[in-house]
Amino acid sequence: MADLPITGDLRTTLAGRMVGLTFMVAGLGLMAWAWLSAGRQVMTGQRTPLLRMAAYWSAPLLLIPPLFSRDAWSYAAQGALVAEGYNPYEVGPGVLSGHIVEAVDPMWMQTPAPYGPLPLAYGGLMAHLTMDPYVLMLAHRLLAVLGIVLIAWAVPRLATACRVDPAIATWLVVANPMLITHGIGAAHNDILMLGLACSAFALALTGRWGTAAVIAGAAAAVKLPGGLVVIAIAAVMSPLAGRALRFASLVIAGAVSVLTLVTIGELTGVGSGWLGALDVPGLVRSPFSIANLIGMAASGVLEWLGEDTAAQQSLQIVRLVGMVLAIGLIAVLSLRSSIHHAARAVGIALLAVVLLGPTAHDWYFLWCLPFLAVARPGRRLATTITAISLIFTIAAPLNSSLRGATIPILTTTALAIATIAPLLNHLRTLQPSKKARVAVTAG
């Protein structure tokens, strides 16, 4: 496509790129509008083919290059590192040469992989078959598709168990344009982590908590936050128990998950060196992280006061405090959450990791989406989830690939605001029927 006369001109000129961005934002806006329209039908109790609709929206994204992020190209290069015998937790893609690294974001060329052994081993296996970066990218997108399939299977079951209308939960999560654009379009491995975590919770509700704990370990073997679903598994194991028995259940489920995580690392030959690379995402000072915002503000003030040494340390200190607070909140949720509030506990725990962690990207908010959507969210929270989903869908082109590009950033921001504003105004029309309102707010 890039070699065609028209698309080639669009890619090489600023005006052409602005035309492309305009069409992209307009398309995302139409998708979001269609999602809201489907939501109105679901809220009034109409039967809407949500899964078929999500499949139709996802189909055009399956074979295109990654949207909004270059992470999928990094996945391909990290798999090539494994296939070439390098340790991806010690070296970055920069040790490779050729087409495999041409599309990798320069920021990550020299950094080790912060991901678990599962996607790296899979990437290495695929790289043994081909070193074509496009094919390897498609292989990782296939993992994202698997993640969405698992989410589509688990969410209605979780919703039913939590006494929430499965259709509303499916609309909020599976048909959510943020999940489709960032999941299928960008091919983030977060989606596989999320699919495994949701499946673990759904299996635990059927009484198979041992299998659920193993799958929770597999979710952590993709990205570590996926293992927080053991909070829900422990609640299922001892729903009416006191804190002592709940703590014992948490230890057992956690031990099984950790053992699974370590076993996957050993069986795949990748190991557990990725735990030392978990600070790599923190190189991005994301404004979505509260710890980052406070730390950068404190650093700026100290630097203005002439305290350069303290300014350099302040961000790290604030980030550390944020993680301590997140861990403390997770500990409280782990011991207090009953089976009726297990989904909410996992959602809040994941949201705490996002907001108080060292960095956060817009797609990180997908981590808590399924769990909050099935946790009897009430109209206010459901509206908030919908609004955030709309904003992060349409503002998706405002990613790190636009760093320093002032005109594209300003243009995309203006287009996104112009598209988001009327859509947010339509949120008032999302009025659930009496039956659906009772199902959502009961309890």
Buried (B, 14 or more C-beta within 10 A) or exposed (E): EEEEEEEEEBEEEEEBBBEBBEEBBBEBBEBBBBBBEBBBBBBBBEEBEBBEBBBEBBEEBBEEBBBBBBBBBBBBBBBBBBBBEBEBBEBBBBBBEEEBBEBBBEBBBEBBBBBBBBBBBBBBBBBEEEBBBBEBBBBBBBBBBBBBBBBBBBBBBBBBBBBBBBBBBBBBBBBBBBBBBBBBBBBBBBBBBBBBBBBBBBBBBEEBBBBBBBBBBBBBBBBBBBBBBBBBBBBBBBBEBEEEEBBBBBEBBBEBBBEBBBBBBEEBEBBBBBEEBBEBBBEBBBEBBBBBBBBBEBBEEBBEEEBEEBBEBBBBBBBEBBBEBBBEBBBEBBBEBEBBBBBBBBBBBBBBBBBBBBBBBBBBBBBBBBBBBBBBBEBEBBBBBBBBBBBBBBBBBBBBEBEEEEEBBEBBBEBBEEBBEEBBEBBEEBEBBEEBBEBBBEE
